[in-house]
Amino acid sequence: MQEKTENRTSPDDAQNGHTAGVNQSAVIHKLAPPRSGSDVVGKLRQTGVGRLYTNHLKHNPAIRSVVIWVWKNFYPVYLRYFVITRSRKWKRLVRFSDFIKDGSVNRYTLAESCIVESPIPRVFPITDQEHLAPPAERYTFPKVQVAIVNDALQYGGTNLVFVGDSAICHDLYDFKSDFTSEELHGRAVIDTKRGRMRCFSHDESPEQVAEAATFVDACASNYAHWMTEVLPRIALFCAESQFRDVPIVINDGLHKNIMESLLLIAGGGREIITLPVGRALAIHKLYLTSVTGYVPFDRRSNKLSGHSHGLFSPEALKRLSQRLSGKIPEIEGRTWPEKIFLRRNSGTRKVTNAAKLEQLLVRCGYTVVEPEKLTLSEQLHYFRNAKAIIGATGAAFANAIFCQCDARVTVLMSKHENMIYRYWCNMLAPLGVKVDYILGHIVDNHHFGIHGDFEVVLEDVIEMLEADGSYKVPAEVFTWLNALEIAEKQEAERSTLIHPTALVALEARLGEGVEIGPYSIIHGNVVLGNRVKVAAYCELGIATPLGDGSPLVIGDDALIRSHSVFYESSSFGAKLVTGHRVTVRENTVAGTGFQIGTLSEIQGDCTIGNYVRFQSNVFVGKKTTIGNFVWVLPYVVLTNDPTPPSDNLIGCTLEDFASIAAASVVLPGVTVGHHALVAAKACVTKDVPPHKVVAGVPARVVGDTKDIKLRNGSGEPAYPWTRHFTRGYPEAIVAGWVNEEGKND
């Protein structure tokens, strides 16, 4: 069943493609959604558990991290080995160029291959320039072509096209390193070793179409992906007169601004088919346009190197800019500023000191703009007329492809090992747009990874504004900054309690209600959250060449007991608690609710999850990875050198809910599985399977954790321990445990 509409009526009906300000008419066919509903993620959201997670638990970083990790690591296994569907047959992944190379497929060239220069952008502060070191200074972007494919099947929610036993993908995919949206949403599973995929969508009655050009994409609903990856393909295709009457297929349910851009590019009279997730089109004659730009949805594994930061066809982006700019009407009575600051209102990647930053930039002649509240036409006018644009990285920057040559775009980003720094530079620099970066440290929502909230140093912003010598920041701005600094210090002094014998560097950043005990030293490269308590004789933020220069960040409500030492370049979530005489070296990242027992030592370069408990005298070697809710009892040693002494360090891994009993030793490279138990004084030389008990020297599997009973006479199982031990854990997390146990009973 189809619903036929035209874009003449409701200007707010994005679902049917209706949009204001577009004079051309287009016939839009909206396919009915599948009877069984949307994809598995959509179905899960409608369940009681899904609503509980979405409405209450999702906003907790710890819970969100656990849910995403479990989904990405276990759901594909469930799909691959337990789900039986009519679409269970594996299909061979074939690149577009390989599919057409035998010469039997008709194709047309839309844009020739070209050499793309990838310059090194300016970075502020200059000491962070290394983060933008180029993976390649130049590359060749492939030719953009249209291929005629006979008897193809196109499913909603994916840009993969199915022909016989093959799934055609574009040439920039690298499935070994790129994790796809289709996999995250449970629509497909990809076997990277064998180069094949299995689709879990099945439409019993695909809609039959004589001919069409498909531009469906898993990420089309994201404005940046649409503007830089999908719409450029449509623009090149629709510019060819020979394809004037070919219907085009897109995702169903796109935002009204996206639909408006489509209708402007497609032109009047074009038939548009919107394809929901779960539905399919059987297209007798398919016009398939090759890739014009691509950045991976996510990384399959952070252990691999050389991940793409995005590749784009400058020719395709230029033609889109010219075609769309020529169709956007002027807005009578409006003037457009030359310098704009993009305020980011969405939930992640916020600049925590944005209010001060806005005040600074307004004093320097900038106008604050909120792209989320603008129409497509307004956004394009702002960007086409702006000569200088500043803002936190986000989808709105995709509008910069419409900037004039020599416009300067300054992107605010956090420093993170997985950040795709060169994304905007790779996209915009080949168009003649000058790209600068100002990098800041993540200070909140660390467990969102690259999406954590961060702070930029205002002095770095001033350095950028004055960098090319054409602009001088007014003297009154520096007067305002000095007054602001004095006021902040006075406020900090009122809200903190620092013992007279404590030494606190002026550069250190202290939150509200901080207490510093006698004779403690707080170095300059330290950020303490609100209500942090540091007892006597502690030293925080010790400089070391082994760190990356980033500050020691201690989250809110921490308690650091006496004689403890923390080096710089580490970060800890809220509610950190230590015993006495704790030592933590550089490059350690720990989550919320971490507890470290007296006389414990963490050697650095370690990753530790949420609500991990160390008891006294625990030693953790470099490069150790510890999951969430792990218990490590007294005198445990986690080693890392298989042939001591050497520089070959291989950290061990403790997975979620693992328990390591007293005086155990875990050898380098060993993984202790989730919910596993290592008995006291064991020497673990081999991986421990999940839910198993190991004991002895060397440790061997002696049973299942579920068979161990509580020593209270109840006869109840002691494991998983989450059934009976909840002290110190938030109610939301405990509720999640209870719900999970209920499903397993």
Secondary structure, DSSP 4 states (H G I P E B T S, - for coil): -EEEEETTS-TT-TTTT--TT--S--EEEEEPPPTT-S-HHHHHHTSHHHHHIIIIITTSHHHHHHHHHHHHHHHHHHHHHH---TT-S-EEEEEHHHHHTTS-S-EEEEE--EEEE-PPPEEESGGGGGGG--S-SEEEEPPEEEEEEEEEEEEBT---EEETTEEEE-TT--TTTEEPHHHHTTSEEEETTTTEEEE----SSPEEEEEEEE---TTTTSHHHIIIIIHHHHHHHHT-GGGTT--EEEESS--HHHHHHHHHHH-TT-EEEEE-BT-EEEEEEEEEE--SEE--SEES-TTS------EE-HHHHHHHHHHHHTTSPP-TT----SEEEE---SSSS-BTTHHHHHHHHHHTT-EEE-GGGS-HHHHHHHHHH-SEEEEESSGGGGGGGGSPTT-EEEEEEE--TT--TTHHHHHHGGGT-EEEEEEEEEEE-GGGGGGSEEE--HHHHHHHHTTTSS----HHHHHHHHHHHHHHHHHHHHH-EE-TT-EE-TT-EE-TT-EE-TT-EE-SSEEE-TT-EE-TT-EEEE--TTS-SPPEEE-TT-EE-TT-EEESS-EE-TT-EE-SS-EE-SS-EE-TT-EE-TT-EE-SS-EE-SS-EE-TT-EE-TT-EE-SS-EE-TT-EE---SSSS-S-----EE-TT-EE-TT-EE-TT-EEPTT-EEPTT-EE-SPBPTTEEEETTTTEEEEEGGG-B-TTTT--B--SGGGT--TTS-HHHHHHHHHHHHHH-
